[in-house]
């Protein structure tokens, strides 16, 4: 495998985290997976490409290179479910979103899980923590935007077709209310895409763990339905659809930054 992650350091208050767009799987893991799992169907396809414009906003962008099937950096390492009573996947997933097995034989044991955690999970979170601290030291605050996407229809996880824009703020606990209102305002001020805040996706472990408004760290998760920017059946990036979506995403990011700046502005 290549390095665990890709990092582009920016100087603005914005940190964009992309934990599930990676597709690298070590050969010793890949050969144990089912043929369907080897296609990596639960990947957040092309999210790094979609948000590439954020580099021009001087954002810091951190992206995992490894697949979430190796280890999921957006899950509680202690094993606590993000959505008690609902279907979800764990730290080292053993099932696809549709419930099918990932491994042809035995699932990884505790020793293997700990090895994966030391190799991938811990270095990734060290980098994320360092970048949040660096940005907060520069500006006095940080806006952490956790960028995700998912198939529009996953019957095991939710009914029907998912809205395109799914904002998660852990029911308003992971960021200041002013920032949440600014982002939801941008989401609602358009007619092209269905939106919801704190619906099926309320923010994963990263949003819930790092989002501490009392410490001037404001975290938001955006889960996009993949039909908005790609051909889901062919697993291909749709340049025209993405071009239409990007200005709205940029407006959402800017709204979060503007609200955070106003919130933390101090007169000279």
N, C-alpha and C positions, 0 to 999 in steps of 0.2 A: 504494500500500500504506500501511497504518498503520505505527506504529513497529515496529522489528525484533522487539521482545520486550515482554512484560508482566512487571513485577517487583513483588512485594509483600514488603517487608522485614519480617522478624520479629526477635525478640530471643533466641530459643532457639538451641541449638547445631545445629539441623537446617536444612539447605538441601535443598529438593526441586527437582530439575531436570527439566523436561519439554521435551525437544528436538524431539519428532516429532508433536505434536498440532496444529501450525499448518496452516492450509489456504490461506493467501494466496499467490498466484502472480501476478507482474506480467503485464500483458496481452501484452507482447512475447514472453514465454516461453510463456505459455499457448497462444497461437495456433499455436505450432510443435509442440505436443504432440499425440499421437494422441487420438482420442475416448475411448479407455479410460483413458489416463493422466490426462486432464482430470478424471476422477472421483476422482483421488487415492486409489487403492485401498490403498496401503501406509501410510496415515496411522494414527497411534496414536489412534484415535477416542475423544473424550470423556475422555481421561486427566486433563485439567485439571479437568473437572467431577467426576470420581470422587474425586480427592484434594482437593477443595475444603475438606473438613473440616480439613485440616492448618493452615489459617489460624488455627483456634481453638487449635491447639497452639503458636501463636506461631512457626511455621516461616517461613523465607524461601522464597518460591516464584518460580521463574524459568521462563517459558514462551516458546518461540519462536513468533512469529505466522506466519512463513513456512513453506511446505511443505518437507519434506525433499527434494522434487524440485528446488527452487531450489538448495539446497546442504544437505548433511547435516553438521550440527555435531558429530555423533557418529562421524565418520570421520577417519582420519589424513590431515592435509593433505599429507603427503609421499607418500601413495599406498600405504602398506604395508597389506596385508590383515589384518583382524582374525582371520580364520579361514583360514589358508593351506590350499589344497586343497579348500575347500568353497565353494559358491556364496554370494556376498554382493554388496553394492552399494558403490559408491565415493563419493568426496567430492561429485561432481555426478553422480547416477545417470543412466545411459542406458538401463537396463532396469528393468522392474517386478520384483517378487519372483518372479513366475511366468516371467520370462525374456523377456516381450514388450517391444518397443521403446517407449521413452517419446517419442521424437521422430519426426516424420514425415519429416524430412530429415536434414541433417547435425547431429550432436551438437555441443554447445558446444566451441569451441576453447580453447586455453590462455589467450588474452587474455580471453575471456568468463569463464572459470573464475576467473581472478585478480580480475576486477571483482566477481564475486559474492562471492568470499572477503572482499574489502575492504569490501563493502557489508553483508554479513550475518554471515559466520563470525567475523570478527575482532571486531566490536562485541559479538556475543553472548558470546564467550569472555572478552572484557574484563570484561563485567558479571559473568559467573560467577566469574571469578578475584577480582574486587573483593569480591563477597559472601562467598566462602569466607574471604578474608583478614579481612574485617570481623568475621565470626562467630568466627573463631579468635582474633582480638584480644580479643573480649568474654569468651570462655570458656577460651581456651587450647587448644581443639580444635574440630573441626567434623565433623559427620556429614553426608555428601553422599549423598543418595538419588536415584538416577537412575530416573525413572518411565517405563515403556514398556508398550506392549501390541502384540499381533500377532494376525492371524487364527489360529484354532485349527488349521487345516490349510493348509500351504504345502508341497506335495510337493517343490518344488525346493530348499527349505531344510532340511526335516526329514521323517522318515517318520511316518506316522500322525497321531494327534491329540496336540497339545502339552499337557503338564501345565498346569494353571491358573497355578501359582506357580512361576516360574523365577528363582531367585536367582543372581546372578553377582557373584563377588568376585575375578575373575582368579585362580582357584584358591587363594584365601586371601591373595593378595598386596596387595589394595587396601584391606583393613581389618584391624584387630586380630582375632585368632582368637576372643577373648572376645565380640566383637560379632557375628561370623559365627555362633558357637554359639548366642547368645541369639536371633538371628533365625530360624535353622533350627529351634530348639526351638519357637518359636511356630508356625512353619509345620507342624511335625509334630504339634503338640498339638491337632489338629482332624481331623475325618473328612470334611469336605464337599468339599475340593479336593485334587486331585493336586499333588504338589510335587516339586521337584528343585533341587539346588544344583550350580552349575557343570556343567550338562549341555550342551545345544546352545548355550545363551547364557551366556557366562562373564563378561559385562561388555564394553561397547563402549569406544571410544577415550576417552570422558570418564571412565569408571570407572577405566580403566587408567592414564590420564595424571594425574588429580588425586588418585587414591587413594594417598597416601603416609603410611602409619601412623607412620613414623619422624619425620614432621613434624606428627603429630597431626591428620592429615586422613584420615578413614575413609570410603571410598566403597563403595556397594553399588548394584547394578542389580537392579531387579525387572521382569521381562518377564511380563506377564499374558496368558493366552489370552483373547481378547475374548469368548468365549461366557459368561464369568463375570459380565459386567455389561452386555451389549448383545445385540441381535438382529443377528447378523453379516450375514445375508442382506439385511435391510432397512436396515442401517446406521442403527439407531436405539438410543438409550440405553434400557436396561431398568431403570426405577426400582426395581422390586421386587428384581431380582437384585443391583443395585448396593447397595441397602440391606442386603442380607445379607452382601455382601463387605466393606463398609466397616469394620465393627468389627474384622475380622481384620487389615486393612491398618493400622488405627490401633494395634492391639496390636503389630504388627511394627515400626512406627515407634517406639513407646514402648519396646519391648525393646531396640532399637538405641541409643536415647538413654540408657536406664538403664545398659546395659552400658558405654557410653562414659563416662558420668559416674562410674561406679564405677572404671573404669580410670584416669581422670585426676584422681580426687579426691586432694587433698593436705591433710593435717591442718593445722589452724591453728597 
